[in-house]
Amino acid sequence: MNIRVTLDGTPVEAVLNDSPAARDLAAMLPLTVALEDFHGTERIGYPPRKISTSGTSAPAVAKAGDIAYYAPWGNLALFHKDGPAPSPDLLILGRLDTDPDAIARARKITIQTAP
């Protein structure tokens, strides 16, 4: 699913995968989330409610540009560097097609459905 994403007001190309968790995120759109740094690897922020994790896929290592959801904390994560080892609690929801430095600097993300 193509989505319309802005990082601090700058539009970037993005797509969500077809997982149940990504579809649940899409059901929340439009959505604006404040972001903060987490371990110099990702920007994290909290959607208004937890995302359903039913039907989750196998653990994967996040790559720079991934949009992910960390189930225990209920946060979205935008990776600007590759993540650590695979975690069964980290669900990859989609990808941003932008310079990782733009993700690293982002303070706010807005996600909308594509027209």
C-alpha angles and dihedrals in degrees: 000000000000113000134187111241132180125190109202089337096312114118118231132181114255142166135193120217123235097258121130089245092053090049089051090052089049089054088062095056134157092054135162119194131183112231134213134183120266117193093326089282107084145014113234135195139163126249117214092263139011118278119239112256098191114130093020122177130236118292115275136185111249116238129205106281096031122134107213142169123223104208102199093058098029094232135140115230129202108196119215092172130033112276129238126261120328116283125198087215096058115082120193107222102174148307140277117214101213143100109290089229089063089055091047091055098042118120098174135028126196118194124191136166114266116252 
